[in-house]
């Protein structure tokens, strides 16, 4: 059941395929029972999709927080980034000011699969997210010639009340970006 609340693809593809087979059967037989089965499959598929849409899993909430932080960094909104930091993330909070003062970041894209490990055995619950990042931006000082920077990040989060907050972030497997022409 956990997979059904995380990704609607299986539900929609299965329901659509069964509905298509029943539609072909109804076309050939014109049987009211087949039509009734079509309605039942449609309602079941729609109901399961609605459950997936309404249920926000911890993994989805963490992805949402990371997207919001990335959007705040692109906007240059230090307060927006800090609103997603845990109270004891002073070092990370200071790094936000440094990065936003030194770089003009135009976009941040998550690359590859975002791996999230949840640990609900500790109080408060925690999680570790590992993901690739493609940052498109420019250093305000001219001594860094790269405009695209690829990296992998490991972000630790804690669950505080109803929200996930970032408590620590590390860069893993750093890679330099490709030089782009200004043309």
N, C-alpha and C positions, 0 to 999 in steps of 0.2 A: 504493500500500500504506500510505503514511503516514496517509491519511485513515481507513482501516479501523481503525488502532490508536488513533485519536483519538476516534472517535464510532461507537458500535455501531448507530445508527439505520438506516443504509443496509443493513447486513448483515441485521439482524433484519427489516426491512420487506421486503426482496427475498426472503429465505428464506421468510418467512411467506406472501407472495403466491404464490410458486412452489409452496409446499406446499399452499396452498388450491386452486390450479388442478389440481394433481395429485390432490387428494382428490376434486374434482368428477369428474375423469376416471376415477378408481378406482370411484366410486359408480356411474357409468354403464356401465363395462366389466367390472368385477371381474377385471381382468387382473393377474396376479402381477407382471409387469414394472413396471406403474405403482406397485404397492405397494413394490416394491424401489427404484424411483426416489424415492418419498416418503421412505423410510428414508435413502437416500443424501443427499437434500437436507436432511433434518433433521440428520443427523450433520455435514454440511459447515457448516451454519448454526451449530450448537452449537460446532463446532471453531473457526470464525472468531470467534464471540463470546468463547470462552475465551481466544483469543490476544489480543483487544482488552482483556479484563479483566486478563490477566497482564502485558501490556506497559505500562509506565508511561513515557509520553513526557516530554520535558523540559517541554513546555507543561502537561501534567497535574501534574507535580511542582511547578511554579511556582504554579499555581492552588491546590494543596494547601497550600503554604507560606503563601500570602497568606490563605487561610481560617484556618489555625492562628493566624496573627498576629492576625487580626480577633477570633477567639474568645478569645485571651489578653487583648486589650484590653478586651473586654466583661467578662471575669472580674476585671479589674484586676490581672492577673498580669504585673508588669514583668519578672520573670525569664523568664517564658514568651515574652515579646516579644523580649527580648535574646538568647534562645537561637537566634533566626532572623536575627540581625544579624551582618554581617561584622565581623571584628576591627577594621577601620579606620573603622567607622561611629560614632565617638565623639559627633558632633553629634546624630545620630539617637537614640543611646542616652540622651543628656541630655534630648532632647525627649520621650521616653517618660515620664520621671518628671514632667515639667511637665504633660503632658496628663492623666496619670492622677491627679495631685494636684488639677487644676482642674475635671475633668469626671467625672460619673457617667454612663457610657455603658451603655445597656440593650441596644442591638443595632446591628449593622453589616451592611448588605446590599450586595452588589455589584449594580450596575445596568448594563444594556446589555451590549454585547459587550466582553469583555476581550481587548484586542489585545496579543499577545506577539511581540516580535521577538527572535530568537536570533542571537547572533554566536559561532560556533564557531571562527572564524579567529584569535581572540585567545586568549592563555593567561593566566589561566584563562578558559574560556568565560564569556560574559556574556549578559544579556538585559535587555530593557526591557519592562515591562508597563504599559499604560495602561488605566484602567477607571474607571467611575463608582462612587460610593459614597453610600449613604444612611445617615447616622448618626443614631440616635435616642438622645438623652441629655439631660442637663441640666447646666448650669454650676453648680458648687458655690457660686460667688459669684452673687448675684442680679442682677448688672448685664447679663447676656446673656439676653434673653427667649425665645430660640429653643430648641425642643426637637428639631426635625428639621433636619439640616444636610445639604445635597446638595453634593457636590464631585466633581471628577475628580482622580485621582492618577496620577502617573508614578513608577513604582518601578524602580530599577535593581538588578539582582541579579548575583551572581557565583557560579560553580559551584566549590565547594571540596570536593574529594574526591567524595563521593557525594551531597552536599546542595547545594541552592541557598540562598544567604544574601543578605539585603537589604543593599546597600551605600549606597544613597541613595534618598530619596523627596522628591518635589516635588508641590505642589498646583498644578494647572493649571485654568484657567477656574473660579475659585471662584464659588460661588453660595450665597446665604443660604437657609436653610430656611424653612418656613412656621410661623407662630405657631400653637400648639395651645392650646385651652382646657383648663384643668385639671379641667373637669367630667367 
